[in-house]
Amino acid sequence: MNIYVDGACRGNGQPGATGAAAAVFKGKFGGLSAYTSVLPQHPTPTNQRAEITAIIIALETALIKYEELDTCPRLYVRIYSDSKYAVSCMNEWIYKWYQNNWTTSAGHEVVNRDLIEKANNLDDEVKALGDGLSDIKYIWIPREENEEADRYCNQALDN
C-alpha cells in the first residue's frame, strides 16, 4: 500500500483554528482513494496535530482494507509525508520518548502525545498482520510530490 498523507491548519494553534487531515491511497494502476477528517476544536488544532492525524487515518484505513481481503497476506505499507515532524515522530523520536516516560530530552511532556500514542498502537496492529511479517515505512517527500494529499486536505478545510 502506498499512502500519501497531509495535514493542514488555518489559524495554526489559535482560538478558532480549523485543521484537517487526508490520506490518499494510490492504486497499482493509478487510481486514487482519499480519506479525510476535520480535526476537533479541542484540543486546539495545529499543523502538527493534523499531520499525525493523517497518519492515523492512513493506518486505520489500511486495517479496514486488510479486513476486506479474502486472504491474510503480509502488508508492505509505505506512508509518504511532507512533514519532517510526523516522519521523525514515527521513525525516531517515539522510541526515545517511550523510554523517557513521554518526556523530551529537555524534560517537558511530549506535545501531541495522545495522537502519537494512537498512531503507534495502530502501527503495531498493522505490523502484526500477516503472521507478524507486515512492514511499515514512513518516508519524507518534498511538498511538490504530495499534491493529491494536499488538495484533499484543503478541500476538507474548505467544506
RAJO-V60813 format. One line per field, one symbol per residue. burial: # if it has 9 or more other ideal C-beta (glycine too) atoms within 8 Angstrom, else .. A space follows every 50 residues. Layout:
burial = ???
//
This chain:
burial = #.#######.##....##########.....#.######....####### #############.##.......##.#######..#####...#.##..# ..##.....#.##.##.###.##.###.##...###.####....#.### .######..
//
